[in-house]
């Protein structure tokens, strides 16, 4: 049987798991049900943007406010864990009895815990990237206060926490139920390639306004006590829409201010500042190797994890069949992060049940993407747009780009990548259409990655790759009005090691030359398909677990790790 690695292995989708099941909740007898907290963050200084800890207190004086690393805004909490102190930082707030509250926050470090004293808690290990924790709890029948805490674990190193939220009504027995007035005259007072400064008119309240919450789209990105703020960590040349809500001590929240839309500047040299060497790793076939062993052998830090598909009903799952979290995929990701690396998930591919094609609308697709972003605290996502169902369907192209624009606006700092096929001279008709739609929709795509292989038998893989990339550069320049340097900084190359489906041979020497060219032109991203194949089998043909050529183990990954942009 003829094996086509691109259709049968490279984008293999053996099955789509139909998720069927029912759930029922039976209530017997007359019971007093807890009320559900309405969404309003009642914590003070939840993002530590005041520059101080108050009203948080930390054991052993081990807590401090730092400027890096942050999840959003310009400040975060650092807990300097020691061998005898877990650096617990806590805040006590007034709550209402018999009420359900939702606690969440973004944390980074080895074994970081978030919880309520005497009640529910949760934890994660996320040494190299912020990860979101969330847990719910219900207050007792006479409970009027709750102590919220975050801490690390003994001798595990400094942890970081940011944007902690306790959603629900404030205490006081409901004596203050009047919400502040909405902030007025929200305006942008300045911008850079990575930040937007805002100011607004003060709100009034019967007791007093304690905080203003800044939203980008539907996501809260900052909380401050004054009437101005700077939202940082944004992407260049990207449109963001902001609103502000006022909040009082009882947790009453105002309506939203007017919205203001701001497009960030092009940035230094017009580039994104984003550089990523991230070969594909696929846990669904091809004898997947130990990611951490490959990391220690090659020095690579990032992997592009394939593939995120639709498990039915616009619900994301690894390969459409493995649970989003809790399975082997998450275990491997945790191991990669514990070893100092990180991942970018790839959505789509050549075949299978794809979210882009199957989600009913751009907003539904954005919701599916957000589930994955939240599950793993992602810094970047890749949409691998291929075949007739996505790449050669202009309506689906637009759906995907609109969804990427939405999640980019709702997750400041998130980098968005689109990956697609190419000819030897640059983008095809549908590639050109994708780029034109990205510009028309103001989607703010950070990296346009081409796959320069399966050209149809081309023998000069270095020359064809360079020519295809130069064609992409020319298209980006003409579409966006960029100069050469800016266009290169928005480009990615994703090759195929060894033999391609069409027997094109990219040798280690050729891949080294491609990497060196990519470095000298300062592109944004270098990847290849796939680490599973980065093993020798000269004469082995086009197969899933080796390259078909003579090479050293992990040689292409080692070469890729030398990409710096």
Secondary structure, DSSP 8 states (H G I E B T S, - for coil): ----IIIIIIT-----------------S-----EE--S-B--SSTT-TTSS-TT-EEGGG-EEEESSS-SSSS-EEEE---SS----EEEEEEB-TTEEEEEEEEEEEEEEEEEETTS-EEEEEEEEEEEEEEEEEE--TT--EEEEEEE--TTS--EEEEEEEEES-BSSTT---------EEEEEEEE-SS-EEEEEE----SS-EEEEEEEETTEEEEEESSSEEEE-S--TT-EEEEEEEEEETT--B------EEEE----GGG-----EEEEEEETTSS----HHHHHHHH---EEEEEEEEE-SSS-EEETTTB-SSSSHHHHHHHHHHHTT-EEEEEEEESSS--HHHHSSSHHHHHHHHHHHHHHHT-SEEEEEE-IIIIIT-HHHHHHHHHHHHHHHHHSTT-EEEEEEE-BTTB--HHHHHHHHHHHHTT---SEEEEE---SSS-S-HHHHHHHHHHHHHHHHHHHH---HHHHHTTEEEEEE-EE-TT--EE-HHHHHHHHHHHHHTT-SEEEEE-GGG-S--TT--S-SSS-SS---TTHHHHHHHT---
